[in-house]
């Protein structure tokens, strides 16, 4: 999950973690890390790698915008769609019309930050 530098700073402040503990620089864009044992986000409290395992987001109140909008993602035509990799996508409605604009705005912010490095 890509995150903005501002989101990373907020997560670091609120969790007491170093950014490098939960994110990696992926060609200029910060991306949240997954736990090696569960293959889930480092902030997901779970003990299992099963995609249907229960878990709780430990940073839910301050979660990044990408997490808030998931499983909606952009396709190659910059249209919001349900992520085909999400095992729970059938539980979500089709993306609302404004979701494309929201995701494009987020993508632009992340790309701008990466080009400023």
Order of alpha helices (4+ residues) and beta strands (2+ residues): beta-alpha-alpha-beta-beta-beta-beta-alpha-beta-beta-alpha
